[in-house]
């Protein structure tokens, strides 16, 4: 990790979030979530301190207090994510222990939960306009932004939007900004 971070030092003040995205694990990868959490704890214990780290998890059944406690121990934010097999961002936000770093919140709005990636590609190509509004994702984004404003200037909130959420990420972001 030090080899990766060394070149980043010159732009460190411009780095908002260094995110570890973990695709869905299968039993052949990790039979139990606790094994992954133990490995994650060791890995994070070796990371250089003071960088804004986040984890995006894709195993809904691993969103347990132990996972969040490990992140909190290392001041790493859980990245809320809207993805095929994950609970909605609103459901993740409702977990009382999901805010693992009080100064950093992040969310990725990628797919409507329950929708396969390939289905989204077919439904939304060529990504030239919003083709299906997602009110639940809109509400979650508003809630995260409001929460960030209420937390004060020390809190940094990052919202990422993908074309496969509603059909056109730029239009989704524009609508978000217009809503204030």
Secondary structure, DSSP 8 states (H G I E B T S, - for coil): -HHHHHHHGGGGGG---EEEE-----TTT-SSHHHHHHHHHHHHHHS-TTS-EEEE---GGG-SHHHHHHHHHTT-EEEEEE-TTS--HHHHHTSTT----TTEEEEEE-S-TT--HHHHHHHHTT--S--S--HHHHHHHHHHHHHHHHH-TT-EEEEEE-HHHHS-HHHHHHHHHHH-
